[in-house]
Amino acid sequence: MRFDECHEGDYRIFVGALEAPRGDGYIAALVVNRVRGATGPRREAFRDDSLACGYRWRSADEALQYALNRARELIRSRSEMLAC
């Protein structure tokens, strides 16, 4: 199991690479929280514990990268919807 986190604008992204149930690869997971100010409350904007319908990546790095890219796509699409 490996985890990572980063900030993207007003969002905090948590990504994970979880060992697949049968041990043949890694499943990607993510949680995106909207953060209001440095000390403000966090609100979960999105969560998926089995991205890409549970597709198994060969390495934890591949799963983490997919999850991070997916989180950034979600944030961009959400920002575009709010701008309209």
JOFEN-V92792 format. One record per residue. SS is DSSP state (H for helix, E for strand, L for the rest). PHI is phi as a letter, one per 20 degrees, with the letter a starting at -180 (NA if undefined). PSI is psi in degrees with one decimal (NA if undefined). Layout:
((SS,PHI,PSI) (SS,PHI,PSI))
//
This chain:
((L,NA,132.9) (E,c,145.5) (E,c,156.5) (E,b,162.7) (E,b,155.1) (E,b,172.2) (E,d,142.5) (E,c,98.4) (L,m,-125.5) (L,e,14.1) (E,d,147.8) (E,d,127.0) (E,d,129.4) (E,d,124.8) (E,c,152.5) (E,b,149.8) (E,d,110.0) (E,d,137.8) (E,f,133.3) (L,f,150.5) (L,g,-35.6) (L,e,9.7) (L,m,13.9) (L,d,66.1) (L,o,-165.8) (E,c,141.9) (E,d,138.3) (E,e,143.4) (E,b,154.8) (E,b,154.3) (E,c,130.9) (E,d,122.6) (E,d,139.0) (E,e,127.9) (E,d,130.9) (L,d,101.6) (L,m,172.1) (L,f,-33.8) (L,d,5.6) (L,f,172.3) (L,f,153.4) (E,d,143.7) (E,c,126.3) (E,f,123.3) (E,e,-31.7) (E,a,147.1) (E,b,137.6) (E,b,117.1) (L,e,-3.1) (L,b,70.0) (H,g,152.3) (H,l,39.2) (H,l,33.8) (H,n,18.2) (L,g,142.6) (L,d,120.3) (E,e,151.1) (L,f,-36.6) (L,c,158.4) (H,f,-36.9) (H,f,-41.5) (H,f,-42.0) (H,f,-42.9) (H,f,-42.8) (H,f,-41.4) (H,f,-46.2) (H,f,-42.3) (H,f,-44.0) (H,f,-41.2) (H,f,-42.2) (H,f,-44.0) (H,f,-38.0) (H,f,-44.2) (H,f,-41.8) (H,f,-44.4) (H,f,-44.5) (H,f,-36.7) (H,f,-41.4) (H,f,-38.6) (H,f,-38.8) (H,f,-38.7) (H,f,-23.8) (H,f,-20.4) (L,f,NA))
//
